[in-house]
């Protein structure tokens, strides 16, 4: 019962959390160039410029690499290329944080290079976070965000206190240390390829994307565009003297978000619909920001709320994409690269349009109309562009020997037909066998089944009785019955039909 070697299950390793925390702290500092610049409006303008250059490069890099995941894993996400890239990014960090002292073209190139490095490190993190069960993934993301904000706060304190040399040393070390922690755990994740989907079998091979995944990317781009309209408009209304204070408020808000994510993951059942929860939180975050803008909330409050909810939205989208990769078996580089890359480009466009609205001096009445139209567009997108059923389909296990997640409907049809007979007919499964293995493996992780219990579970779902299972696994009949009792107890089911429903429910 072979699962692909990159499917590890369990919890995010502590070194992965440390690497993610350093990465988050570095990104936050890159987008906070006002900490090292002079008086007046230069801080807001420089921060917006850094965001646009860096995030544009981030989005483009993610999108490009999503079309060549095997090449990216082999040539860019392994230890040596990541280490070299981290050293370049460390030097670029100092340039970006002193943007007023360098020519604009140099500043733009350096900010773009930091975006490219953000993409590489982000994909390496996606591989780590998409290979563990969902509760552990959310707990790890919350812990990484909390530690990252604390590191950011410490570096900020050093800068504000005038300890420039110490702060510069920390800033230079953030990215290399993040790469060190991520690659120290294991380098296997970046070179292993998904056997179930056939990724990486042929160098340079192209595999078409499913229409549903493309719709998800469009939806992510639209959502982050609408949310970022306010992030491009309201910072210009904040007094320069209050800009740093606003940063501190946002950092505190992100700490609260991190704690909330960890608590929510801790108290939720292991089989909770985390993917659906992230989907609705993403939509709710965008709507809250747009409604507050329509109500003409104070500019400082609006800017702070927009930034905090932007962070929450990014977490929700990241978690949703990682869970899709975890549950479906699809390549994390492809899923996260396409979805998050589109979101980054949408966010960049939103900030740019928001800045343009400010420069145009749009009347309040017309601005309210724009925000109302954005609310309608967000609701329409959630109703027609990407619905809950689409999320369910994206999380269904990828069918063996098929190039995309398309065909899941056929799997469901076969499963439904077999359900009327009381069990899944093995002769009708065909390429579904690998998908079934993954469903049972995920169920085993979520409910703490042993490896042998997962083996028994798979044969049970195939419709085999205890005697046939004993013969196939070369164990006694009584041992099989004991395994079945423990499986039923752990999964809280009381019949074969309930067990089948539980397994099929893993696609939701």
GUVEX-570775 format. One record per atom (N, C-alpha, C): x, y, z. Coordinates in pm, whole numbers, plus 50000, padded with zeros to 5 digits. Layout:
N
XYZ
...
***
This chain:
508
500854988150000
500005000050000
500885012350000
501365015549884
502325026449867
501645039949855
501975048849943
501635062849924
502895069849874
502725081349813
503925088249766
504785092449883
506075092749859
507035094249968
506975107850035
506415117749966
506385131050027
505215132850121
504295122850129
503135124050215
503505118650352
503825127750444
504375123550572
503355123450684
502375132750679
501415133550788
502035139050914
501295138551025
501815143351151
501745158351164
502655164151243
502635178451269
503815185451201
503655198551185
504745206251125
505975205551215
507145201951163
508335201351246
508685214951302
509275215051421
509605227651488
510545236051404
511455229751330
512365237351244
511605244051130
510545237651082
509715243850981
509015256251033
508535255551157
507895267151219
508905278351237
510115275051280
511155285251298
511495291951165
511625283951059
511905289650928
510795298750879
509545294450901
508405302550861
508355315650939
508675315151069
508655327151152
509685337351104
510875332851072
511905341851021
511505347650886
510865339550804
510395344150673
509345355050689
508395352850779
507335362750803
507935375750856
508875374750950
509505386851004
510225394650894
510895387450805
511615393850696
510665401050601
509575394350563
508595400550473
508015413150536
507675412350664
507075423850732
508025435650733
509295433150755
510275444050756
510495449750616
510465441250515
510615445850377
509495455650342
508295452750392
507145461350364
506995472550466
508005474650549
507965485350648
509175494550632
509435498650510
510625506650482
510585520250551
509415524250599
509315537150666
510155537750793
510535526250845
511295525850970
512675532250955
513215532550835
514575537650819
514625550450736
513465556150701
513445567850614
513165580550693
513185591750620
513075604650686
511665609050715
511525622050734
510245627850774
509305629050654
508095633150683
507125636350581
506475624250521
505945625850398
505185615250333
506045604950265
507365606350274
508235596750206
508025582650258
507685581250386
507535567850443
506395560350377
505215566750366
504095560050302
504395556750156
504975566350084
505255564349943
506275553149922
507315552950002
508345542649988
507805528850023
506995528150127
506415515350165
505515510150054
504695518949996
503825514849886
504655510349766
505735517349736
506595513549623
507235499849646
507765497849766
508375484949797
507365473649784
506145476249832
505095466049823
504795462749678
504645472849594
504275470549455
505365463049380
506605467449393
507695460749321
507885446349370
507925444749501
508205431549558
507065421849534
505825426349557
504695417349542
504435413749397
504705423149306
504575419949163
505545408749126
506785410049168
507775399649139
507415386549206
506895387349329
506455375349402
505365368149324
504335375449281
503235369249210
503655363249078
504455370449001
504905365448871
505755352848888
506655352948985
507515341249009
506695329049048
505735330849139
504875319749181
504095314149063
503525322848982
502725318348868
503565310548768
504765315648740
505635308848643
506025294948693
506455294248820
506915281448874
505775271448891
504535276248902
503405267048915
503215258648788
503715263348676
503605255848551
504765246048532
505785246848616
506925237648606
507345233348746
506435226448820
506735223048960
507915213648977
508065203848888
509175194448902
510515201348880
510565210148779
511795217748753
512105226948870
511095233348926
511295242449038
511835235049159
511275223449189
511755215649304
513215211749287
513555207849166
514905202649143
515965213549135
515645224749071
516665234749040
516625247249128
515505249949193
515385262249271
515095260149419
514425249049454
513965247149591
514835237549672
515905232649613
516835224149686
517755232849772
518565226549854
519355233649954
520305243949893
521105239949795
522145248949743
521565261249674
520645259749579
520105272049516
519365281049614
518675275249713
517985283449812
518985291149898
520065284649935
521085291250017
521725302849942
522055300649815
522625311349733
521635322949719
520375319649693
519345330049678
519165337949807
519265331149921
519075337950049
520175348150075
521395345050031
522505354650050
522295367149964
521795365149842
521505376649755
520385385049816
519335378249866
518205385449923
518605393050048
519545387550125
520005394550246
520625407850211
521425408050105
522045420650063
520985430350010
519995425049937
518945433549882
518105439849994
517975432850107
517185437950219
517705451450266
519015452450281
519615464950329
519385476350230
519405473050101
519165483450001
517725488350008
516775478850018
515355482550021
515035490950144
515625487550258
515335494850381
516065508350387
516845511350287
517485524550277
517205530350139
515935528950097
515555532649962
515785547149928
515735556050028
515915570249999
517355573649961
518295564649990
519695567449963
520195561649831
519305554649757
519715548449631
518805553249519
519275552849394
518435556849280
517205547749269
516145553249214
514895545749202
515045532649124
515775532349011
515925519648939
516595508849024
517605512749103
518265503049191
517305498049297
516545507449355
515555503749456
514525493949399
514045496749277
513035488249214
513565474149189
514805473249138
515395460049109
515585452149238
516085458549341
516325451549468
515025447049532
513995455649527
512695451749582
512115439949504
512295439849372
511795428749291
512545415849324
513845416749348
514625404849383
514185399149518
513845408049613
513325402849740
511995395549718
511195400349622
509955393449591
510195379649533
511195378449446
511535365249390
511975355649499
512775360449594
513225351849703
512065348249794
511155357649815
509955354649894
509185343149831
509095343049699
508375332349629
509055318849649
510385318349634
511095305749649
510955300049790
511175308749888
511075304050026
509625300450059
508675308050003
507275304950027
506885291349971
507395287749855
507085274749797
507725263549878
508925266049929
509555255850014
508715253750141
508215264550197
507335263550314
506035256650279
505505259150160
504255252850118
504415237650113
505575233050067
505835218750061
505795212850202
506405219850298
506435214950436
505035215050498
504315226250484
503015227650550
501925219550483
502075215850356
501045208150287
501245193150303
502225189050381
502475174850401
502105170250541
501335178150613
500945174650748
499435176050762
498875169650865
497435170350886
497015184650918
495755187650892
495305201550885
495365208751019
495035202051127
495125208551258
496555212551289
497475203351264
498885206451286
499375217551197
498875217851072
499255228450980
498805242151031
497545243051078
497035255751128
497735259951257
497995250351345
498735253451467
500135258651434
500775252151338
502115256451297
502105270151233
501085273051151
500995286151088
500765297051192
499875294251291
499635303951397
500885306851478
501605296051513
502835297751591
503885305451512
504005302451382
504985309451298
504645324351287
503355327451271
502945341451262
503235348751393
502945342351505
503195348451636
504675351351656
505515341451629
506965343351645
507505353551545
506965353151423
507425362651322
507145377051360
505955379651414
505605393251457
506475397551574
506785388351665
507655391751778
509065395151732
509575387651634
510905390651580
510885404251511
509815406951436
509655419951371
509625431251474
508895429151583
508805439451687
510175442051749
510945431351769
512275432951829
513195440851735
513185437251605
514015444551509
513585459151497
512275461451502
511765475151496
512225483351616
512195477051733
512625483951855
514095488051844
514915479251788
516335482551770
516515494351675
515725494451566
515835505451471
515385518651534
514295518351608
513785530451669
514705535651779
515455526451840
516395530451945
517745534851889
517885534351758
519125538851696
520235528551693
519955516051728
520965505451725
521025499551585
521455507451490
521395503851349
522265491851315
523455491051376
524375480151343
523795466551384
523245466051505
522645453451554
521435449851469
520585459951441
519395457451360
519775452651221
520805458651162
521245454551028
521725440151027
522435436151133
522925422451141
521755412551145
520725415951225
519545407251234
518845406351099
518695417951032
518015418150903
518745409850798
520065410550798
520855402950702
520745387950727
520605383950854
520595369750889
519215363250877
518155371150868
516795365350872
516565354950763
516835358450637
516545349150528
517495337150526
518825338950538
519705327150543
519355317650657
518975323150773
518585314450885
517295306950854
516355313750788
515105307150750
515385295350657
516245297350558
516615286650467
517345275550541
518235279250633
518985269350710
518055260150787
517075265950857
516155257850936
515305248850849
514855254150735
513995246150648
514745234550584
515965236950542
516725226350475
517425217050574
517565221450699
518205212850799
517325200850831
515995203150829
515065192250861
515245180550766
515175183450639
515355173150537
515345179750401
516125174750309
516115180150173
515285171450080
514655160950140
513895151650057
512665158149997
512045167250074
510775172950028
510925180449897
512085186649876
512245194549755
512585186049634
512985173449655
513355165149542
512395153749517
511505151249614
510525140649597
509405145449505
508885136549425
507805140349334
506585132049362
505435137349331
504175131049362
503905119649266
504005107449315
503835095849231
502385093849190
501485098149274
500075096049244
499655104049122
500115116449108
499705124848997
500675124248881
501825117648903
502795116748797
503655128848781
503625138148879
504435150248867
505905146848864
506635153348779
508085151848778
508585139848703
507675132248635
508135120348566
509025123848446
508655134748380
509415138648261
509865153048274
511115155448267
511645169048279
511055177848170
510485189248212
509925198648117
508535195248069
507925184148119
506585180648074
505575190548127
504535192948045
503495202448085
502215194748115
501595197748227
500355191348265
499285202148275
498185200848202
497165211248202
496515212648339
496045224648368
495405227548496
493915224948486
493305220948597
491875218948598
491175232448595
489975232648537
489205245048527
488855250448665
488605241348760
488235245648895
489395252448964
490605247348944
491785253549004
492035267348943
491785268648814
491935281648749
490915291448806
489675286848828
488665295648887
489045299849027
489675290849101
490155294349235
491195305549226
492105304449129
493125314749113
492495328149078
491495328048991
490805340448954
490075346149075
489445337549152
488715341949272
489675348049373
490835341749393
491825346949487
492335360549441
492575361949311
493045374849258
491985385649278
490725382249252
489645391949268
489485395949415
489505386249505
489315389049648
490425398049702
491665394849671
492775402949721
492825416649653
492355417449530
492265430449463
491275439549537
490105434249567
489085442149635
489535446249774
490165436949846
490655440049980
491755450549976
492595450049875
493755458949868
493415472949818
492205474949768
491805488449730
491945497949848
491495493449965
491575501850084
493005503150133
493825492650113
495215493150157
496035502650070
495575505249948
496265514849863
495785528949883
494565530549935
493965543849949
494165549950087
493855542650192
493785548650326
495135552150390
496235545050363
497505549050426
497915563350395
497505568750281
497865582550247
497125592750333
496025588350395
495245597350480
495735597550624
496665588550657
497185587850793
498315598150810
498285605150919
499325615050948
500685608150960
501745613850900
503075607550909
503505604651051
503165613451146
503565611351285
502875599151346
501725595051288
500985583751343
501275570751267
502155571551166
502365559851081
503045548451156
504075551651234
504765541351310
503865535351416
503065543951483
502115538951582
501125529451516
500705532951396
499785524251323
500405510651296
501705510451264
502405497751244
502345489151370
502525495251485
502485487851611
501105482051637
500075489851605
498705484951622
498445473051531
498925473751408
498765462551314
499495450251365
500715452151417
501475440851471
500715434251586
500125442351674
499345436951785
498125429351732
497495435051629
496355428151569
496735414651510
497905413951447
498365401251390
498695391051499
499185395851613
499415386851727
498095380651771
497055388851780
495745383751819
495215373851716
495435376651588
495025367451483
495745354051497
497055354551523
497835342251538
497325333951655
497065340551767
496545333351885
495175327351854
494325335051785
492985330251752
493055317951661
493965318151564
494125306651474
494555294251552
495505295951643
496005284551721
494905279051812
494165287951878
493095283451967
491995276451888
491605282251774
490555276251692
490965262351644
492215260851603
492695247751558
492745237851673
493105242751792
493235233951909
491895228451954
490855236851955
489555232652008
488705225551902
489065226551775
488275220151669
488535205151666
487535197351628
487755182851612
488735179951500
489365168651505
490415165451408
489865164451266
488555161151254
487975159551121
487135171651081
487405183251144
486635195351112
486865199450966
485875206450911
485965210950771
486815223650765
488115222150787
489025233650791
489045241050658
488995233650548
489025240050417
487835249250396
486645244150432
485445252450419
485515264650511
486035262750632
486165273950726
487075284850669
488215280850612
489135290750553
488495298050436
487695290950359
487015297050244
486065308050290
485255305350392
484295315350438
484975326850512
486055323950583
486795334750649
487415344250547
487885338650438
488475346950333
487435356750278
486255351450248
485185360050197
484765370450301
484615365950427
484165375050533
485155386450555
486455383550548
487475393850569
487355404850464
487175400850339
487045410750231
485795419150251
484675412650283
483415419850299
483465429650416
484085425650528
484175434550644
484915447350608
486055446050540
486835457750501
486035466950409
485385461150310
484625469350215
483435476250280
482745469150371
481615475350441
482085486750530
483205484950600
483735495750684
484115507950599
484685505350482
485025516350393
483765523650346
482725515950318
481465522050276
480845530550386
481085526550512
480565534050626
481435546050662
482535547950589
483425559550608
484015560050749
484615548850788
485295548050917
486545556750914
487005561151032
488215569151045
489365562950967
490155571250897
491205566450808
492235557750880
492665562150999
493655554351074
493115540751112
491885540451162
491245527751198
491095518951075
490675524950965
490475517550841
491775511450791
492845519250797
494145514150753
494615502550838
494425503650970
494845492951061
494015480351039
492695482051030
491815470451011
492105463750877
492335471750774
492635466050642
493905457550647
494925462550714
496205455250720
496065442350799
495355442850912
495175430850994
494355420350918
493255424750856
492415415250783
493095410450656
493995418550601
494805413850489
495675402150533
496275403350653
497055392350707
496205379950729
495005381750785
494105370450807
493695364050675
493435372250575
493055367050444
494175358750382
495395363750393
496545356250339
496695342850411
496505342750542
496595330350619
495515320550573
494285325650559
493175316950518
493435311150379
493885319550286
494155314650151
495295304750150
496345307850225
497495298750233
497075285250291
496295285550400
495835273150463
494935265350369
494065272250297
493165265650203
493945258550093
494945265250039
495745259349931
496565247449983
497155248850101
497935237850159
497035225850188
495825228350237
494905217350266
494475210450137
494285217950030
493955211849902
495045202349857
496285206849870
497415198249832
497475185849921
497245187850051
497295176850148
496225166450117
494985170850094
493885161550080
493805155449940
494175162949838
494035157949702
495275150449653
496435153749710
497665147849661
498265155749546
497635166949509
498175175249402
499475181949447
500345185049352
501645190849384
501485204349452
502115206249568
501995218649644
502555230549567
503615228449492
504205239349414
503205244349311
502475235149250
501485239149148
500285246049212
499715240049316
498495245349376
498765258749445
499775259049531
500065271349605
500645281949512
501485277749418
502055287349325
501005294449243
500045286849188
499015292949106
498065301549190
497535295749299
496555302949381
497115315149449
498255313649514
498825324949588
499485334949493
500015330049382
500585339249284
499535348449226
498365342849192
497275351049141
496815361049246
496765356649373
496355365549481
497325377249496
498635374449485
499635385049497
499505395249385
499265390449263
499095399749151
497815407849169
496755401449218
495525408749245
495715419249352
496475415749456
496755425249564
497555437149512
498545434449428
499345445249371
498485454849289
497615449049208
496725457349127
495785465449216
495295459349325
494405466449415
495065478249483
496295476249531
497035487349593
497285498449491
497645494549368
497885504549265
496645512649233
495505505849219
494255512949189
493845521749307
494035516549430
493715524649548
494555537249555
495825536149521
496705547949518
496265557749410
495835552149296
495375560549187
494105568249226
493215561349299
491985567849345
492325579749435
493335577949521
493755588949609
494335600449528
495185597149431
495815607549349
494785615349268
493715608649228
492685615149148
491795624149233
491845622249366
490985630149452
489505627349428
489165614649421
487795610549390
486815615749495
485685621449456
484685626249551
484155614949638
483715618249760
483275608049855
482085600049800
481185606849732
480025599849677
480435589349576
481365592749489
481845583249388
482645572049454
483415575449559
484175565249631
483245555149696
482155559949755
481165550949816
480555541749710
480335547149591
479795538949481
480785527849444
482085531249440
483115521349407
483135510249512
483045513849640
483065503849747
481815495049743
480655501049714
479425493149703
479525483349587
480085487949474
480265479049359
481235467749393
482275470849473
483235460549514
482555449949601
481665454049690
480925444649775
480085435249689
479375441049593
478545432849503
479405423049424
480555427649377
481465418949300
481975407549386
482305410249514
482785399749604
481715389049627
480485393449652
479395384049674
479115375849548
479115382649433
478865375649306
479955365349279
481215368949311
482305359449291
482155346849374
481705348649500
481515337049588
480315328649548
479355334749476
478165327449434
478345320449301
479095326549210
479155321449073
480555316849031
481605323649081
482945320549035
483555308649110
483445308949242
483995298149323
483065295649441
482415283949442
481475280549547
482035269549635
481315266549741
481765256349834
481975242849763
481085239449670
481215226749598
482515225949519
482955237449468
484235237649397
485395234549490
485325239849613
486355236849712
486385221949743
485205215949755
485125201549782
485765193649669
485475197449545
486065190249431
487575191549427
488075203349461
489525205249460
490225197049567
489495193249671
490105185449779
489935170449760
489185166349658
489055152149631
490385146549581
490755134549623
492045128849581
492205128249430
493395131649385
493695131249241
493695116849195
493035114349085
492915100849031
494245096148974
494585083848998
495845078548946
495865078748794
497035081948738
497285081848595
496435091948520
495985102448588
495295113348521
496065126148544
496185134848445
497045146448455
496525157548541
495225158348568
494685169448644
493675164448743
493115173748820
492075170348914
490745168548843
490685170648712
489455167948640
489175153048645
487925149048638
487585135048648
487155131248785
487195140348882
486755137149016
485285133749016
484515140448925
483095137448918
482855123048880
483725117548792
483585103548754
483845094548873
484855098248956
485135090449076
483915089949166
483305101849187
482155102749275
481015094349220
480875094449086
479805086649026
479995071949051
481255067049035
481515052949061
481265049549207
481695058849297
481505056249438
480035055749474
479215064549411
477785064849441
477105052149393
477495047649272
476915035249222
477245023549312
478485023249363
478895012049449
478205012649583
477855024749625
477235026449756
475935018549764
475185017849652
473915010749654
474124995949679
475284990749650
475584976749676
476134974749815
476354985549890
476804984550029
478294985350044
479054985749936
480514986749945
481044991049811
482284995849809
482914999849684
483414987449612
483004985549488
483394973949409
484814975649358
485684966749399
487094968049363
487294967349212
486464959349142
486634957948998
486264970748924
485474979648989
485064992148924
485965003848961
486935001449049
487745012549099
488775017348997
489405007948925
490415011648826
491485020348889
491665032448835
492675041548886
492315047849018
491155044749073
490735050749200
491495044949319
492225033949299
492905027149409
493855036549484
494655044049409
495595053149474
494855064049551
493745068849496
492955078949566
492385073249695
491925060749689
491385054249808
492445052949916
493645049349877
494745048249974
494965061650043
494935072449967
495175085450028
494035089350122
492795086650082
491665089550169
491815082350303
492165069650298
492315061850421
493505066750503
494585070650435
495755075650507
495435088750579
494705097550511
494325110250575
493415107750692
492455098550675
491555095050785
492345089350902
493365081350871
494195075750977
494935086451055
495425096750985
496115107651052
495155115551139
493975118751082
493005126851155
492495120051281
492415106751280
491805099651393
492785090651468
494055091751436
495075084551513
495085069551491
494805064951368
494865050651339
496325046151321
496585033951359
497925028451336
498065024851188
499295021751147
499545018251007
498765005650968
498724995651056
497974983451027
496484985951022
495994994851109
494574998151107
494195005250977
495115013250923
494855019650793
494765009050683
495634998950690
495574987950592
494234980850598
493794977950718
492504971050737
491364980050689
491444992750720
490415002150678
490255002250527
491375002550455
491295002850309
490604990550255
490904978850310
490274966550263
488794965950302
488464971750418
487054972450457
486254980750358
486824991850318
486115000750225
485984994150088
486904985450054
486814977949929
485744967149934
485144964950054
484054955450066
484464941650112
485704939850155
486164926650198
485764923950342
485464911150371
485094907650507
486334904350589
486124901550717
487244899550809
488124887850767
487494877150717
488284865350678
489174868450558
488614875250459
489414878850340
490544888350377
490284897550470
491324906850514
492454899250585
492064889650668
493064881650740
493954874050642
493364868350537
494134860950438
495084870150360
494604882150327
495414891250247
496564897250327
496334899950456
497364906250538
498194896050617
497854883150604
498574872550673
498564874550825
497394877650877
497194878851022
495974870751058
495794868251189
494684859751232
493334866751220
492284858551213
490934863751205
490604872251328
490994867651446
490704875151569
491444888551571
492664888751518
493404901351513
492694911351423
492164906451310
491424915251220
490184920851291
489464912351363
488274916951434
488634927551539
489774925751604
490214935851702
490524949051633
491194948351517
491484960451441
490194967551400
489204959851355
487944965651309
487224972551425
487234966151543
486584972451660
487254985651694
488594985851690
489304998251723
489035008951616
488995004951489
488715014551381
487325020651400
486325012351428
484965017351448
484915026651569
485655023251674
485645031551795
486305045051771
487455044951706
488175057451682
487425066551585
486785060751485
486055068651386
484625071551430
484205065551540
482845067451594
481785063851491
481935052151431
480935046951337
480435033551390
479255029151341
478645017051394
478225007251286
478545010351160
478185001251051
479135003450935
479104993850841
479944995050722
479565007450640
478235010050633
477785021550556
478285034750616
478225035850749
478735047850816
480235049350791
480935038150786
482375038550759
482635043750618
481855038750520
482005043650382
481735058550372
480705063050441
480375077350438
481505085550500
482115080150606
483205087250672
484405088750579
484715078150506
485865078650416
485595088250302
484405087350242
484095096450132
484015110950180
483685112750307
483605126250364
484955133150370
486055125750352
487375132050355
487605141150236
486765139950133
486885148650016
486165161850037
485595164050155
484825176250180
485555185350276
***
